[in-house]
Amino acid sequence: MSKQIDAYSFALGVCEAFCEVVRAGVKRIALSHPFTEDELQNALGADFLPACEAVARKYGCKAYYLKEPLITDLFPVSLNRGKQNVVFYREDRDLKEFLSIQHDKQTLIAENNYTDENRRQIAVRYGHLLSYSDEAIARYLSQNTELE
């Protein structure tokens, strides 16, 4: 018989694991599992975001609540559309780079230039910030059949 793990404990455990790899320098940034507003209000609860911040501090990291996810061709769109994340990071420059990628994507969309190579470059920059190798980024991009 397997023991059921509640959503809050599971999500916070994932945050602990990701904060550990950020602290170790394996990843520049890491993301919580995506969650909806409804999940935040009901399954996770009002203390989830403060708990994420506490976990981040425990590992010498910081947490940034992201209401609008960065959607790129790196991952299937359904994984993140309409969802939220917490970004874990150690260095302020890494959060700044994340926000810059997000801003650059929005600028390209506004200029009708979020196509082909520009679109690919946004995904590649995001992959590098997530500390993925060039080979892993290429694999994610080639295997993703659910684009935005």
N, C-alpha and C positions, 0 to 999 in steps of 0.2 A: 504494500500500500504506500503510495507516495504522498508526501505532505504538501499541501497547497501553500504557495507563497503569495501573499497579497501584493497588489500592484505597487503600493508605496514602497515596501521593503525591496522588491525586485528593482524598481527604478533607482532607488537610492544606492543599492548595491552596485548597480552598473556605474553610477556616478563615482563611487569609491574606486572602482577598478580603473576608470578613465583618469581620475585624478592621480592615481598611482603612476600610470604610464606617462602622464604629463610631468609629474615631479621627477621621474627618472630620466626625462629628456628623450624618451622614445618618440613622443609626439609633441609638436609645438602647441596644437590645440586638440581638443576632443569635444565631442558633443554628447549630451544625454540622449537617451532614446527620444524620438519625437513623440509629442503628446498633444492632444487636442485641448481646447479650452474646457470642454466638458469633462475630460479626464482629469484636468488640473483641479477643477472645482469639486468633482465627486470622488473619483478613485484615488487620486493622489492627495488631495486636500490642501488647505490653505497654508499649512506649514511646510509643504514640499520645497518651495523656492528658498525660504530661509534655511532649510536643512541642507540644500545643495550648497549654499554659501558656506555653511559650517563645515561640510565635508571638504570643500575646496580649501578653506583656511587650514584645516587639519593637515592637508598635504602640501601646504605652501603654495597653493594655487589661488586663482580668482575665478569667480563665476559671473557670467554676463547672461542675463535673461534675454532671449531672442524671441520676440513675438512673431516676427516674420522670418521664416527660414530662407537660407540662401539655396535656391534651387538651381542646379546645373545639370548638365548631361552626365555627370559622374554617377549619379544614382537615379533609380526609377522615380519619376515625378510623384507617384502615389505615396512614396515613402515619407515625403515632407510637405506636400501641398496641404494647406489648411491646418498645419501643425506648428508647434512651438518647440524650442530647444533651450537648453542651457549650454553655453560655450564655456569650457574650462581652459584656462591658459595660465602661464606663469609670467610671461613677459608682456608688458603693455604694448610693445611693438607688434606682437602677434595679433592681439585684438584689433589694433589699428589696421593691420593688413587685412584682416577679415572684413572689417567695415569698409575698407577701400575696395575690396573685390565686390562687395555688395553694391557700393555706390557706382563703381564702374559698370557693372551689369545694368543698373537702372539707367545710367547715362546712355549706354549703347541701345537699350530698348527705346528710350525717348527719341533717339536720333535715327531709329529704324536701322541700326547697324548691328543688332545682336543676331548675327548670322555667321555661318561657316567658320572661318578662322577666328573671328572675334569671340564667338560662342565657345569654340574649343579652348581658346586661351583662358577664358574665365574659369572653365572647368579644370584646366591644368593648374592654374594658380591656386585654386581651392584645394586640389589634390596635394600639391606641394605643401601648402599650409597644414594640411592634415598629416603631413610627413609620409606620404605615400611615395614609393619609387616611381620613376618614369614608366617602368614596365607595368606596375600595378595600375597606374593611371590609364595607360593605353588599354589594358585589359578591361577595366571598368567601363571605359568609353565604348569599346567595341562590343561589349556584352549587354550594354543597356539598350533595350528595345522599347523602353517606355519613356520617351522624351517629352519635355515640356511643350 
